[in-house]
């Protein structure tokens, strides 16, 4: 027996790649065979008077194991309103859900990856692991389609709210809300640099729950983000709340923000507003360059002595007054004073103002607010800032929609709702070879006469037994 290993042997890495490529090829062949056979079964068993066969059309779908090319029959059908539509029975029978030419399984993987990595890196990752090639442009297109669909879905609860018919029923004693903006570098036409724009981010939660020793997490946290103008953003934010909560039955609403007018404007006078501590510390550090003065102001703020703090800032501003126009210490100190004084009533946390807060539900605790910056970082900043990234307004908005939907653990569900629900009317004179998958109505008159055909035996089992078909029988037989 010769135990000598040949010099030109494959490494395990190369062997793994070859086996994976072979498995993907077999999976594509199996898929094509099943689709062809099912389409044949549906064609033979259809209501021939209702569905007139207009021939086959070639199409393809990118799957998690590669691009599958196949043909399926298209049928001409008269609708109840007298219009003519062209329908693919195969697409309806097997729920051929896809976004463009990408299956929902693959779309999920692309969307989850692109929320962590740039478009080009995502394309390379998916192409190396998915048995097919997808370009960074293809990834970008998917993000735009899903982001736009999320924006459309946001309008549904807005319309319900404006019609006075919100769906929310949950009642809570206290709802905590925090808002802030993330400033993004933007690009205009021809990728030219333009001024930064703010992505608005809002977080709501019902309190904190203990999650292990010395650890807690936000309870029922919900995030929403977008590049909309403040009025439109607030409509979507409030409508999202009314989708879940019986808003009129919320005992108290506590809002934490940076003092910006766009944050406070839509809230009623009963809302308890606090000035976010992170932004106060940030403003002190930015405006006061002398460490001793900055330290004293911070000490008075932390010690909850707002009157002494404002007085100290005034004294400091007077003491550094100068005729030197380049010396900005005094003007910066007065800007800090104006910022804090304009938010004087909100400087102290609600606990220190003697405000009575309703008792939390069992298992929930209340703490000082100030989670927004952390949420900004984990949800938006880590993906959309730094690395010299620049965005178009629409591109930033669409990516923001994916990011917050992922944070709410709803991205896969959202993608699964996105299908090519499109019927082709007779106004389209020419049916192109690569029409996107279309779905026939779930109900057609008294029912769907061809849907039960899907319960037939898998035709693949009765075909010529190639290696891939034998593998399929072994797995599913």
TORVEXLUM-976491 format. One line per field, with one value per residue (C-alpha): residue number from 1; residue in three letters; x, y negated, z negated. Coordinates in steps of 0.5 Angstrom, whole numbers, padded with zeros to 4 digits. Each point is the difference from the previous one (the first is absolute). Example, Ala and Ser with C-alpha at 12.3 -4.5 7.8 and 13.67 -1.06 7.14 Angstrom:
! residues 2
num = c(1/2)
residu = c(Ala/Ser)
east = c(0025/0002)
north = c(0009/-0007)
up = c(-0016/0002)
This chain:
! residues 477
num = c(1/2/3/4/5/6/7/8/9/10/11/12/13/14/15/16/17/18/19/20/21/22/23/24/25/26/27/28/29/30/31/32/33/34/35/36/37/38/39/40/41/42/43/44/45/46/47/48/49/50/51/52/53/54/55/56/57/58/59/60/61/62/63/64/65/66/67/68/69/70/71/72/73/74/75/76/77/78/79/80/81/82/83/84/85/86/87/88/89/90/91/92/93/94/95/96/97/98/99/100/101/102/103/104/105/106/107/108/109/110/111/112/113/114/115/116/117/118/119/120/121/122/123/124/125/126/127/128/129/130/131/132/133/134/135/136/137/138/139/140/141/142/143/144/145/146/147/148/149/150/151/152/153/154/155/156/157/158/159/160/161/162/163/164/165/166/167/168/169/170/171/172/173/174/175/176/177/178/179/180/181/182/183/184/185/186/187/188/189/190/191/192/193/194/195/196/197/198/199/200/201/202/203/204/205/206/207/208/209/210/211/212/213/214/215/216/217/218/219/220/221/222/223/224/225/226/227/228/229/230/231/232/233/234/235/236/237/238/239/240/241/242/243/244/245/246/247/248/249/250/251/252/253/254/255/256/257/258/259/260/261/262/263/264/265/266/267/268/269/270/271/272/273/274/275/276/277/278/279/280/281/282/283/284/285/286/287/288/289/290/291/292/293/294/295/296/297/298/299/300/301/302/303/304/305/306/307/308/309/310/311/312/313/314/315/316/317/318/319/320/321/322/323/324/325/326/327/328/329/330/331/332/333/334/335/336/337/338/339/340/341/342/343/344/345/346/347/348/349/350/351/352/353/354/355/356/357/358/359/360/361/362/363/364/365/366/367/368/369/370/371/372/373/374/375/376/377/378/379/380/381/382/383/384/385/386/387/388/389/390/391/392/393/394/395/396/397/398/399/400/401/402/403/404/405/406/407/408/409/410/411/412/413/414/415/416/417/418/419/420/421/422/423/424/425/426/427/428/429/430/431/432/433/434/435/436/437/438/439/440/441/442/443/444/445/446/447/448/449/450/451/452/453/454/455/456/457/458/459/460/461/462/463/464/465/466/467/468/469/470/471/472/473/474/475/476/477)
residu = c(Unk/Unk/Unk/Unk/Unk/Unk/Unk/Unk/Unk/Unk/Unk/Unk/Unk/Unk/Unk/Unk/Unk/Unk/Unk/Unk/Unk/Unk/Unk/Unk/Unk/Unk/Unk/Unk/Unk/Unk/Unk/Unk/Unk/Unk/Unk/Unk/Unk/Unk/Unk/Unk/Unk/Unk/Unk/Unk/Unk/Unk/Unk/Unk/Unk/Unk/Unk/Unk/Unk/Unk/Unk/Unk/Unk/Unk/Unk/Unk/Unk/Unk/Unk/Unk/Unk/Unk/Unk/Unk/Unk/Unk/Unk/Unk/Unk/Unk/Unk/Unk/Unk/Unk/Unk/Unk/Unk/Unk/Unk/Unk/Unk/Unk/Unk/Unk/Unk/Unk/Unk/Unk/Unk/Unk/Unk/Unk/Unk/Unk/Unk/Unk/Unk/Unk/Unk/Unk/Unk/Unk/Unk/Unk/Unk/Unk/Unk/Unk/Unk/Unk/Unk/Unk/Unk/Unk/Unk/Unk/Unk/Unk/Unk/Unk/Unk/Unk/Unk/Unk/Unk/Unk/Unk/Unk/Unk/Unk/Unk/Unk/Unk/Unk/Unk/Unk/Unk/Unk/Unk/Unk/Unk/Unk/Unk/Unk/Unk/Unk/Unk/Unk/Unk/Unk/Unk/Unk/Unk/Unk/Unk/Unk/Unk/Unk/Unk/Unk/Unk/Unk/Unk/Unk/Unk/Unk/Unk/Unk/Unk/Unk/Unk/Unk/Unk/Unk/Unk/Unk/Unk/Unk/Unk/Unk/Unk/Unk/Unk/Unk/Unk/Unk/Unk/Unk/Unk/Unk/Unk/Unk/Unk/Unk/Unk/Unk/Unk/Unk/Unk/Unk/Unk/Unk/Unk/Unk/Unk/Unk/Unk/Unk/Unk/Unk/Unk/Unk/Unk/Unk/Unk/Unk/Unk/Unk/Unk/Unk/Unk/Unk/Unk/Unk/Unk/Unk/Unk/Unk/Unk/Unk/Unk/Unk/Unk/Unk/Unk/Unk/Unk/Unk/Unk/Unk/Unk/Unk/Unk/Unk/Unk/Unk/Unk/Unk/Unk/Unk/Unk/Unk/Unk/Unk/Unk/Unk/Unk/Unk/Unk/Unk/Unk/Unk/Unk/Unk/Unk/Unk/Unk/Unk/Unk/Unk/Unk/Unk/Unk/Unk/Unk/Unk/Unk/Unk/Unk/Unk/Unk/Unk/Unk/Unk/Unk/Unk/Unk/Unk/Unk/Unk/Unk/Unk/Unk/Unk/Unk/Unk/Unk/Unk/Unk/Unk/Unk/Unk/Unk/Unk/Unk/Unk/Unk/Unk/Unk/Unk/Unk/Unk/Unk/Unk/Unk/Unk/Unk/Unk/Unk/Unk/Unk/Unk/Unk/Unk/Unk/Unk/Unk/Unk/Unk/Unk/Unk/Unk/Unk/Unk/Unk/Unk/Unk/Unk/Unk/Unk/Unk/Unk/Unk/Unk/Unk/Unk/Unk/Unk/Unk/Unk/Unk/Unk/Unk/Unk/Unk/Unk/Unk/Unk/Unk/Unk/Unk/Unk/Unk/Unk/Unk/Unk/Unk/Unk/Unk/Unk/Unk/Unk/Unk/Unk/Unk/Unk/Unk/Unk/Unk/Unk/Unk/Unk/Unk/Unk/Unk/Unk/Unk/Unk/Unk/Unk/Unk/Unk/Unk/Unk/Unk/Unk/Unk/Unk/Unk/Unk/Unk/Unk/Unk/Unk/Unk/Unk/Unk/Unk/Unk/Unk/Unk/Unk/Unk/Unk/Unk/Unk/Unk/Unk/Unk/Unk/Unk/Unk/Unk/Unk/Unk/Unk/Unk/Unk/Unk/Unk/Unk/Unk/Unk/Unk/Unk/Unk/Unk/Unk/Unk/Unk/Unk/Unk/Unk/Unk/Unk/Unk/Unk/Unk/Unk/Unk/Unk/Unk/Unk/Unk/Unk/Unk/Unk/Unk/Unk/Unk/Unk/Unk/Unk/Unk/Unk/Unk/Unk/Unk/Unk/Unk/Unk/Unk/Unk)
east = c(0000/0003/-0001/0004/-0004/0001/0003/-0005/-0006/-0005/0000/-0006/-0002/0000/-0004/-0005/-0001/-0001/-0005/-0004/0000/-0002/-0006/-0002/0000/-0004/-0005/-0001/-0002/-0005/-0003/-0001/-0002/-0006/-0002/0000/-0004/-0005/-0001/-0002/-0005/-0003/-0001/-0003/-0005/-0002/-0007/0002/-0006/0002/0007/0003/0007/0004/0007/0006/0004/0007/0002/0005/0000/0007/-0001/0005/0003/0001/-0004/-0006/-0002/-0007/-0006/-0007/-0007/-0003/-0008/-0005/-0006/-0006/-0001/-0007/0001/0001/0008/0004/0006/0006/0001/0005/-0003/0007/0001/-0006/0000/0007/0000/0005/0002/0006/0002/0002/0004/0002/-0003/-0002/0004/0006/-0003/0000/0008/0002/-0005/0003/0007/0000/-0002/0006/0005/0001/-0004/0007/0002/-0007/0000/0006/-0002/-0006/0003/0005/-0005/-0006/0002/-0001/0002/-0003/0002/0001/-0005/-0005/0001/-0002/-0006/-0002/0001/-0004/-0006/-0001/0001/-0005/-0005/0001/-0001/-0006/-0002/0001/-0006/-0005/0000/0000/-0006/-0003/0001/-0002/-0007/0000/0000/0007/0001/0003/-0003/0006/0000/0006/0001/0006/0003/0007/0002/0007/0002/0006/0003/0006/0004/0002/0005/-0004/0002/-0004/0000/0006/0002/0002/0000/-0005/-0002/-0002/-0007/-0003/-0003/-0006/0000/-0005/0000/-0006/0000/-0004/0005/0006/0000/0005/0004/0005/0005/0001/-0003/-0006/-0003/-0006/-0007/-0004/0005/-0002/0004/-0002/0005/0000/0002/-0007/-0001/-0002/-0008/0000/0005/-0005/-0006/0004/0002/-0006/-0004/0005/-0002/-0008/0001/0002/-0002/-0007/0004/-0006/0001/0007/0001/0006/0005/0007/0004/0008/0003/0006/-0005/-0001/-0007/-0001/0000/-0005/-0005/-0005/-0001/-0005/0001/-0001/0006/0006/0006/0007/0007/0004/0006/0005/-0001/0001/0006/0002/-0002/0004/0006/-0001/-0001/0005/0007/0003/0000/-0001/-0006/-0003/0001/-0003/-0006/-0001/0001/-0006/-0004/0001/-0002/-0007/0002/-0003/0000/0007/0002/-0003/0003/0007/0000/-0002/0005/0005/-0002/0001/0007/0002/-0003/0006/0000/0004/-0005/0004/-0002/-0006/0000/-0005/-0005/0000/-0001/-0006/-0003/0001/-0004/-0006/0000/-0001/-0004/-0005/-0001/0000/-0006/0002/0007/-0001/-0003/-0007/0002/0003/-0006/-0004/-0005/-0004/0001/-0005/0002/0003/-0003/0003/0007/0001/0005/0001/0007/0003/-0001/0006/0000/-0001/0008/0001/-0006/0002/0007/-0002/-0006/0003/0007/0004/-0003/-0001/0006/0007/0004/-0001/-0007/-0005/-0007/-0005/-0007/-0004/0006/0001/-0007/-0001/0006/-0003/-0006/0003/0004/-0005/-0005/0006/0001/-0008/0001/-0004/0004/-0001/-0007/0000/0003/-0004/-0006/0003/-0002/-0001/-0007/-0001/-0005/0001/-0006/-0001/0003/0007/0000/0006/0001/0008/0004/0002/-0006/0000/-0004/-0007/-0005/-0007/-0006/0000/-0008/-0003/-0007/-0002/0007/0006/-0001/0008/0002/-0001/0004/0006/-0001/0002/0006/0006/0001/0008/-0001/-0002/0005/0007/0004/0006/0005/-0003/-0007/0002/0003/-0007/-0004/0005/-0001/-0008/-0002)
north = c(0000/-0007/-0005/-0005/-0007/-0003/-0007/-0003/0002/-0005/-0004/0001/-0007/0001/0007/-0004/-0005/0005/0004/-0006/-0002/0007/0000/-0007/0002/0006/-0004/-0005/0006/0003/-0007/-0001/0008/-0001/-0007/0003/0006/-0004/-0005/0006/0003/-0007/-0001/0006/0000/-0007/-0003/-0001/-0005/-0004/0000/0000/0002/-0005/0004/0000/-0006/0001/-0003/0001/0000/-0001/0004/0002/0005/-0003/-0003/0005/-0001/0003/-0001/-0001/-0001/-0006/0000/-0005/-0001/-0005/-0003/-0002/-0007/0001/-0001/0005/0003/0004/0005/0005/0006/0003/-0006/0000/0007/0001/-0007/-0003/-0006/-0004/-0007/-0001/0006/0002/0005/-0002/0005/-0004/-0007/0002/0002/-0006/-0005/0003/-0001/-0007/-0003/0002/-0001/-0004/0001/0003/0004/0003/0002/0003/0004/0002/0002/0004/0004/0000/0004/-0006/-0007/-0006/-0007/-0005/-0004/0006/-0001/-0007/0001/0005/-0005/-0006/0005/0003/-0007/-0003/0005/-0001/-0008/0002/0005/-0006/-0004/0005/-0001/-0008/0001/0004/-0005/-0006/0004/0000/0008/0002/0007/0000/0003/0001/-0005/-0002/-0004/-0004/0000/-0003/-0003/-0002/-0004/-0003/-0001/0004/-0005/0004/-0003/0000/-0001/-0003/0001/0003/0002/-0007/-0002/-0003/-0003/0005/0002/0003/0007/0000/0006/0001/0005/0002/0005/0002/0000/0005/0007/0004/0004/0004/-0002/-0008/0000/-0003/-0001/-0005/0004/-0001/-0004/-0003/-0004/-0004/-0004/-0004/-0006/-0003/-0007/-0001/0000/0006/0004/-0002/0003/0006/0001/-0002/0005/0006/-0001/0000/0006/0003/-0004/-0003/-0007/-0003/0005/-0001/-0003/-0004/-0002/-0002/-0003/0000/-0004/-0005/-0006/-0001/-0003/0005/0005/-0004/-0003/0005/0002/-0002/-0004/0006/0004/0000/-0003/0001/-0003/0006/0000/0003/-0007/-0004/0003/0000/-0008/-0002/0004/-0003/-0008/0000/0002/-0002/0006/-0003/-0004/0006/0005/-0005/-0001/0008/0001/-0005/0003/0007/-0003/-0002/-0007/-0004/-0007/0000/0003/-0005/-0006/0003/0001/-0008/-0002/0004/-0003/-0007/0002/0002/-0006/-0002/-0005/0005/0002/0007/0001/0004/0002/-0005/0001/0008/-0001/-0004/0005/0005/-0004/-0001/0007/0002/-0006/0002/0007/-0003/0004/0007/0000/0004/0007/0002/0003/-0006/-0005/0004/0002/0007/0005/0006/0006/0005/0007/0006/0001/-0006/-0006/-0007/-0003/-0007/-0001/-0001/0006/-0003/-0001/0007/0002/-0005/0003/0007/-0001/-0005/-0003/0007/0001/-0007/-0004/0000/0004/-0007/0002/-0004/0000/-0002/-0002/0005/0006/-0003/0001/0007/0002/-0003/0004/0007/-0002/-0002/0006/0005/-0003/0001/0007/0000/-0001/0008/-0001/-0006/0003/0006/-0005/-0003/0004/-0002/-0001/-0002/0002/-0002/-0004/0001/-0007/0003/0002/0004/0005/0000/0006/-0002/-0002/0000/0005/-0001/0002/0002/-0002/0005/0000/0001/0000/0006/0002/0002/0006/0001/-0001/0007/0003/-0002/0006/0005/0005/-0004/0001/0001/0006/0003/-0003/0003/0001/-0004/0000/-0007/0003/0006/-0005/-0003/0006/0002/-0007/0000/0007)
up = c(0000/0002/-0006/0004/0000/0007/0000/0004/-0005/-0002/-0006/-0005/0002/0007/-0001/-0004/0006/0005/-0004/-0002/0008/0002/-0006/0003/0007/-0002/-0004/0006/0004/-0005/0000/0007/0001/-0005/0003/0007/-0003/-0004/0006/0004/-0005/-0001/0008/0001/-0006/0001/0002/0007/0001/-0005/0001/0007/0001/0004/0000/-0005/-0002/-0003/-0006/-0006/-0007/-0005/-0006/-0005/0004/0006/0006/0003/0007/0002/0004/-0002/0004/0000/0000/0003/-0005/0000/-0006/-0004/0002/0008/0000/0003/-0005/0002/-0006/-0002/-0003/-0003/-0003/-0004/-0002/-0003/-0003/0005/-0005/0002/0000/0008/0002/-0007/-0005/-0007/-0003/0004/-0001/-0008/0000/0004/-0004/-0007/0003/0003/-0007/-0002/0006/0006/0006/0004/-0006/-0001/0008/-0001/-0006/0003/0007/-0004/-0004/0004/0006/0005/0001/-0002/0001/-0005/0005/-0001/-0008/0001/0004/-0005/-0006/0004/0001/-0007/-0003/0005/-0002/-0007/0001/0003/-0006/-0004/0003/-0002/-0007/0002/0004/-0006/-0005/0004/0002/-0008/0000/-0003/-0001/-0007/-0006/-0005/-0006/-0004/-0006/0002/0007/0001/0006/0003/0006/0003/0007/0003/0005/0007/0005/0007/0007/0006/0007/0003/-0007/-0002/-0007/-0003/-0007/-0006/-0001/-0006/-0001/-0005/-0005/-0006/-0005/-0004/-0006/-0006/-0005/-0002/-0002/-0004/0005/-0004/-0006/0000/0007/0003/0007/0003/0000/0006/0004/0006/0005/0006/0005/0006/0004/0000/-0002/-0007/0001/0004/-0004/-0006/0003/0002/-0007/-0004/0005/-0001/-0008/0002/0003/-0006/-0006/-0002/0000/-0004/-0005/-0001/-0007/0001/0005/-0001/0005/0000/0005/0002/-0001/0008/0002/0005/-0006/-0005/0005/0001/-0007/-0005/-0006/-0004/0002/-0005/0004/-0002/0003/0002/-0005/0006/0004/-0006/-0002/0008/0000/-0006/0003/0007/-0003/-0006/0002/-0007/-0004/-0007/0002/0004/-0006/-0005/0005/0001/-0008/-0001/0006/-0003/-0007/0003/-0002/0007/-0003/-0003/0007/0004/-0005/0001/0007/0000/-0004/0004/0006/-0003/-0003/0007/0004/0005/0006/0004/0005/0001/-0008/0000/-0007/-0002/0006/-0001/-0007/0001/0005/-0005/-0005/0005/0002/-0007/-0002/0006/-0003/-0007/-0002/0003/-0003/-0006/0001/-0002/-0006/-0003/0002/-0005/0006/-0002/0005/0000/-0002/0005/0002/-0004/0002/0003/-0004/0002/0001/0002/0008/0004/0005/0007/0001/-0001/0005/0005/0000/0000/0005/0005/-0001/0000/0007/0003/-0003/0001/0005/0005/0001/0004/0001/0005/-0004/0003/-0001/-0007/-0002/0003/-0004/-0006/0001/0000/-0006/-0004/0002/-0001/-0007/-0001/0002/0006/0006/0002/-0001/0004/0006/0000/0001/0006/0006/0007/0000/0007/0006/0007/0003/0008/0000/0000/0008/-0001/-0005/-0001/-0001/-0007/-0004/-0007/-0004/-0001/-0005/0002/-0005/-0006/0002/0007/0000/-0004/-0002/0004/0004/0001/-0007/-0002/0006/-0005/-0004/0006/-0001/0001/0008/-0001/-0003/0006/0005/0002/-0006/0000/-0005/-0003/0000/-0003/-0006/0000/-0001/-0006/-0003/0001/0002)
